[in-house]
Amino acid sequence: MNNYLIVSWFFLAALATAVLGAAFSRWANKKFPSLAQSYRSDPVEAFPQVWRLRTAVYSVCLTWASILSLVFLPILVRIGIVPDSPSVDALAIAMMVVFCSTAGLYFIFMSFIRCPKCLRHLLIQWTERPPHAVKTKFGIDAWAAIVVKAARNHEFQCMYCGQHFLMKPEVLQ
């Protein structure tokens, strides 16, 4: 049970890191205000930092998966579907390590990924509603919709200026 306490502290530390990342990015967005606005008639552009965006998108997907496993593992142990053993504790610690490392990787990359048109951070949303936030069919919107659409379709729309981007630049050439 002591391992679950360690996992909880790691989770709280990751949560604090996310709050600090949001504060840092909010400061950066105030320093670099929105410069452009896109319209539906504007052509689709190739996103210039594809490897950074892919790294951030896949790290978010791994972070979400590790959160789900950290939520359901204690439930499955408590119900009795998974027997309580030292290997389950090791698995929980491994999932926390995956969570912290992928969340840290996302934290690093989210600060550097900006829309080339409006210069706002693509993967950071504040409490206000962005003007061009798009919803997916599952009700996911704003930065999470960018992550889902970039992972599935390799295309997305900036939630601040509305510019459409493709992550496959060879298609546009």
C-alpha positions in Angstrom: 0.0 0.0 0.0 3.0 2.3 0.5 3.7 2.2 -3.2 0.3 3.6 -3.9 1.2 6.6 -1.7 4.3 7.1 -3.8 2.3 6.9 -6.9 -0.1 9.5 -5.5 2.8 11.9 -4.8 4.1 11.5 -8.3 0.6 12.3 -9.7 0.4 15.4 -7.6 3.8 16.5 -8.7 2.8 16.0 -12.3 -0.4 18.0 -11.7 1.7 20.8 -10.2 4.0 20.7 -13.2 1.0 21.1 -15.5 -0.3 24.1 -13.6 3.2 25.7 -13.8 3.4 25.0 -17.5 0.0 26.6 -18.1 1.1 29.7 -16.1 4.3 29.9 -18.1 2.5 29.6 -21.4 -0.2 32.1 -20.4 2.6 34.6 -19.7 4.1 33.8 -23.1 0.8 34.3 -25.0 0.3 37.7 -23.4 3.8 38.7 -24.5 3.1 37.5 -28.0 -0.5 38.4 -28.9 -2.5 37.0 -31.8 -1.4 38.6 -35.1 -3.6 36.9 -37.7 -7.0 35.6 -38.5 -7.8 32.9 -41.0 -10.9 32.3 -43.1 -12.5 29.3 -44.6 -11.3 30.3 -48.0 -7.7 30.2 -46.9 -5.7 27.3 -48.3 -4.6 24.4 -46.1 -1.0 24.8 -45.1 1.7 22.3 -44.2 2.7 22.5 -40.5 6.4 23.3 -40.4 7.3 21.6 -37.0 5.8 18.2 -37.7 8.2 16.1 -35.6 7.7 18.4 -32.6 3.9 18.2 -32.9 4.0 14.4 -33.5 6.1 13.9 -30.4 3.8 16.1 -28.3 0.6 14.4 -29.7 1.9 10.8 -29.0 3.2 11.7 -25.6 -0.3 13.1 -24.7 -1.9 9.8 -25.9 0.5 7.8 -23.8 -0.1 10.1 -20.8 -3.9 9.5 -21.2 -3.4 5.8 -21.5 -1.2 5.7 -18.3 -3.8 7.8 -16.4 -6.5 5.2 -17.4 -4.3 2.3 -16.3 -3.5 4.1 -13.0 -7.2 4.7 -12.4 -8.3 1.2 -13.3 -5.5 -0.9 -11.8 -6.4 -0.2 -8.1 -10.1 -0.8 -9.0 -9.3 -4.2 -10.6 -7.2 -5.2 -7.6 -9.9 -4.1 -5.2 -12.6 -6.0 -7.1 -10.4 -9.1 -7.2 -10.0 -9.5 -10.9 -6.2 -8.8 -10.6 -4.5 -10.5 -7.6 -2.6 -8.2 -5.3 1.1 -9.0 -5.7 4.4 -7.3 -5.8 4.3 -7.4 -9.6 1.1 -5.3 -9.6 2.9 -2.8 -7.4 5.8 -2.8 -9.9 3.3 -2.3 -12.7 1.8 0.7 -10.9 5.2 2.3 -10.4 6.1 1.6 -14.1 2.8 3.3 -15.2 3.6 6.3 -13.0 7.1 6.5 -14.6 5.5 6.4 -18.0 3.0 9.0 -16.9 5.7 11.4 -15.5 8.0 10.9 -18.5 5.4 11.4 -21.2 3.8 14.3 -19.3 7.2 15.9 -18.9 8.0 15.4 -22.6 4.6 17.0 -23.5 5.4 19.9 -21.1 8.6 20.6 -22.9 7.2 20.4 -26.4 3.9 22.2 -25.8 5.9 25.4 -24.9 7.6 25.4 -28.3 4.8 24.5 -30.7 3.1 27.6 -32.1 0.8 28.3 -34.9 2.9 29.8 -37.7 0.1 32.2 -38.6 -1.0 33.7 -35.3 2.0 32.7 -33.1 -0.2 31.3 -30.3 0.5 28.0 -28.6 -1.4 25.3 -30.3 -1.6 22.8 -27.5 -2.4 25.1 -24.6 -5.9 26.3 -23.8 -6.8 28.7 -21.0 -10.1 28.9 -19.1 -11.5 31.2 -21.8 -13.1 29.6 -24.9 -10.8 30.0 -27.9 -12.6 31.5 -30.9 -12.0 28.6 -33.3 -12.2 25.7 -31.0 -13.4 22.6 -32.9 -15.3 19.7 -31.3 -14.8 16.1 -32.2 -17.7 13.7 -32.4 -17.0 12.6 -28.8 -17.3 16.1 -27.4 -13.6 16.7 -27.1 -12.7 20.3 -28.0 -9.9 22.8 -28.2 -6.4 21.5 -27.5 -7.5 18.0 -26.9 -9.3 18.0 -30.3 -6.1 19.1 -31.9 -4.3 16.1 -30.3 -7.0 13.7 -31.4 -7.3 15.0 -34.9 -3.5 15.2 -35.4 -3.2 11.6 -34.1 -6.0 10.2 -36.3 -6.2 12.4 -39.4 -2.8 14.1 -39.5 -4.6 17.4 -39.9 -6.0 20.0 -37.5 -7.2 23.6 -37.1 -5.6 26.2 -34.9 -8.1 27.0 -32.1 -7.0 30.7 -32.0 -6.9 31.8 -35.7 -8.7 29.0 -37.4 -5.9 28.1 -39.9 -6.1 24.5 -41.2 -2.8 22.5 -41.2 -1.7 19.2 -42.5 1.0 17.1 -40.9 2.0 15.5 -44.2 3.7 18.2 -46.1 4.4 15.9 -49.1 0.6 15.9 -49.9 0.6 19.7 -50.5 3.6 19.7 -52.9 
